[in-house]
Amino acid sequence: MSKIIKQLKHAVFQYDEQTKQFQVQDGNGNEVTLNKIYAFALMRFVIRMAQRNWLRSNKTIEDLLEENEDEELEDDPAQLTLF
C-alpha cells in the first residue's frame, strides 16, 4: 500500500506500488494515469530528450571543421605512451 508522491507547484506525480500505476495531475485537475509499461516508455522518452538537448552543440559540423582547418594539429606526448 505504499505510494510515492511528489508535489510541485503546478503538478502532482504519484506512483502506486500496489497497482503499478503512475499518475500525473496538473494544477487544473487534469489527470493522466499510466501503467508500468507506458510509464517506462515515457521515462525513456524524457531521458532521450534530455540527453539530446544536453549533448547538442550550437555549432554546426561545418563550423567545427573550419575551426580545425586553421589550427595545426600537434601530437600530445601523453597520448603516445602505451600503458
Rosetta blueprint (number, residue, H / E / L):
1 M L
2 S L
3 K E
4 I E
5 I E
6 K E
7 Q E
8 L L
9 K L
10 H L
11 A E
12 V E
13 F E
14 Q E
15 Y E
16 D E
17 E L
18 Q L
19 T L
20 K L
21 Q E
22 F E
23 Q E
24 V E
25 Q E
26 D E
27 G L
28 N L
29 G L
30 N L
31 E E
32 V E
33 T E
34 L E
35 N E
36 K H
37 I H
38 Y H
39 A H
40 F H
41 A H
42 L H
43 M H
44 R H
45 F H
46 V H
47 I H
48 R H
49 M H
50 A H
51 Q H
52 R H
53 N H
54 W H
55 L H
56 R L
57 S L
58 N L
59 K L
60 T L
61 I H
62 E H
63 D H
64 L H
65 L H
66 E H
67 E H
68 N H
69 E H
70 D H
71 E L
72 E L
73 L L
74 E L
75 D L
76 D L
77 P H
78 A H
79 Q H
80 L H
81 T L
82 L L
83 F L
